Amino acid sequence: MELRKDPITRSWVITGDDIPDSARRAESFCRFCPDSREAPQLIANMSGIPGVPWSARAVVHPTALYHIEGEATRRGDGIYDRMRPIGAHEVLTENSSHDRHLWNASDAEIEQFLLLAAQRIQDLKRDGRFKYVSIYKDHGTSAGQEFDHPCSQLTATTFVPRRVLYELRAAREYFEAKERCVFCDIISQEIKQDLRVIEMRGDFIALCPYAPRVPYESWIMPRTHEAAFERFGMNRPGTMRDLGALLRRTLQRIRTITEDFHLVLHTSPNSLHRSGNLGYWKTIDEDYHWHIEIMPVLAAKAKSYTFKEVYYSPLSSETAVKRLRDASIEL
């Protein structure tokens, strides 16, 4: 396998003839349960919950797309660019119990998972080769769920993903024009208008964005400014329980609509090792704002080619918020 860069979209694509099947795995045993007969390669443990062997842990992905040994050795191929898939690919098990998910676990259990995520990002950013650390969760058959055990995945890459690059550049331009964080301004306006706010808890807000890409798209954000999730989590660990509670309740609301969703944590790139020639690095701590994006997957009729190039949501954020607010969930 190798990484190839699209010269038009500027996105990196991992490709090759030995990419493993990422379909949901049907196994007679769970490799991520504490009593598994095929224990995965352990990276880190969290043991903050009494009476369980561990509350959350990070292990090497059994069929990792990225590997930590070596250098990326970026090189040209005519007009194209290619490099080795150097990085990290981990499975973050959210709970030791096979049936305790982010929407039905306790707030203390989710807190442990969030602290583990912060620790893993912080640790991997110490490696100067890695420009970005992604944490994401695909749940449900339509979302490409890979494992039955409650888990998310982490990848550390030698490049910044295209979607994050768009955010970084837009945030920098907004800051240059107004000397304010665009995300902070969004939060301030949403609280003031109260049209698209799902719920607020502690220092966090859950909302439906003004221009949703899909119906019921939801964001969770800190109401105080911070570019890096891991710095926020490690400096203010006491807030992680409120974040866990809001994440649990938001997922419960979404699951009254659909069980399938994508969840992605957007945090700042590796600013410990800044690029000297990329403008977005200069004000990143002032203009960027970490957040969690949840993209529900709903069955929908196919749209025309135009809609494949432009996001289409047949439901407004204001209507989505009303339905999510009224959803019957656990306290």
Disulfide bonds with the S-S distance in Angstrom:
none
